[in-house]
Amino acid sequence: LNHQWQGKVLRKYAGMDGIASPTEGKNTFKFASVEFGKNKQLCESLGINKLPTVKYFYKGQLLSSLTGGAKKMPQYTDAFETYQAATPSDLQFEVDLQARKASLQEAMATSADSQDQQQPKQKVSLKERLSAKINA
């Protein structure tokens, strides 16, 4: 592992096999560490462009994604503990919520693109804008 604190997280929550020890009433996690330089295509397909990045999945669907160094350690552990204690219906609700957010963002981007195509932007120089303000 490239980051010392990342190793601490994995040791705290995952055994040597990368699977969190099952605790009664808590969810089990599998951990994977991916070498960015050797797996750029995979990382790009997952939207990973900054390191370190931690992604939480439930049944193959994204729950959340966190990016940042050691200062974000409390957020990583809070998310892990929250998801570990969550019920299956809570996790499914979060997956559905994330999917709706992604669909909404995609729809907004598509709408903005179509508006840009319908209304060509007029380029106005700074000089023209200042002149218009002075003459107004």
N, C-alpha and C positions, 0 to 999 in steps of 0.2 A: 504494500500500500504506500502511496506517495505521501500522504499527510499523516503525521504522527497522531493527531487528534482523531482522524478517521479510524485508525487502528484501535484506538481506545474505545470508540463507539462499538465497533464490531466485537471486540473482546468483551465488552460489558453486556451486550445483548445477544451475541451469537456464539455458539460453540465453534470448535475448530472446523466442523463440517459446514459452517455457514447457516445453520438452522437454529433459531432461537429456541431455548429450552421451553417445552410446553409447561404452562402453569395452569392449574385448574381454573376454568372460567375465563381464560385469556386466549387470544388468538396466537397462532404460531406464525413466525416470519421466516422467510428465506432471504439471505443476503447475497448479493453479487457485487463484486468489484470489477469494473471494466477498465482496462488500460486504454485511455483515450487515443494515444498516438498509434496504437496497433488496431484500433477499431473505430476509425473516424466515421465510416459509413453508418455503422450502427448508432453511434452517438448522434450524428446528424439526423438520422431517422427518428430518434427519440427527442429531438429538440435540445440536445445538450450542446451548448456552445461556451459555457463557462464552467470552470472547475473550482472546487468540487461541487457536484450536483447529486442530490439524493432524491429519488423518486419512489413514492409509495404506490403500490398497485394492489387491487383486490380483484381476484378472478380475471386477471389480465387487463383490467381497466384502471386508468390512472386515478388515484385519489388526490395526490398533491405532489408538488415538486418544490424543492428548496435548493437554493444555490447560495454559497458563501462559505467563508472560512471558519476558523475557530470561534469567532465572535457570535456565530449563529448556532453554536453547539446547543444552547438551551432550546432553540426552536426545533432542532433535529430530535432531541430527546423528548420534548413535549409531544411532538407529532407521533413518535414511536409509541409512547406510553398511551396516548389517546387512542390510536388505532389498535393497540394491543388489547385495550379494555372494552372496545366498542362491540356492540352486537352485530350479527350479520346484517340485520335490517338497517342499522346505522351506517354501516360501510356501504351497503347498496345505495342508500339515500345519497351519500357523498359522491359515489360514482355517477349516479344520475344527475346530480347537481353540476358536477364538472362537465359532463357531456352536454348539458343544456347551455352552460357558459360558453363552451367551445362552439356550439351551433350558433349562438347569438353573435359571437365575435365574427364568425365566418359570414353570417348574413349581413352584419353591419359593414364588413369589408367589401362584400359583393355589391351592396347598395352604394357605398361610396365610390367604388370603381365605375358603376353604371352612371352615376351622376356626373363624374368627371368626364366620361365619354360624351354625355349629352350636352354638357355646358363647357365648351372650351374656355380655359382660363385666359383672361387677357393679362398680358404682362405689362405692368406699369412700372416704369423706372422710379427710383427714389426721387430723382429730380422732378419728375412729373407730379408725384404725390405732394412734394413740398410746395411746388408751384401752385397746385390746386388749393392747398391749405392757405397759402398767402393771399391768393386772389379771392378766397371765400369770405 
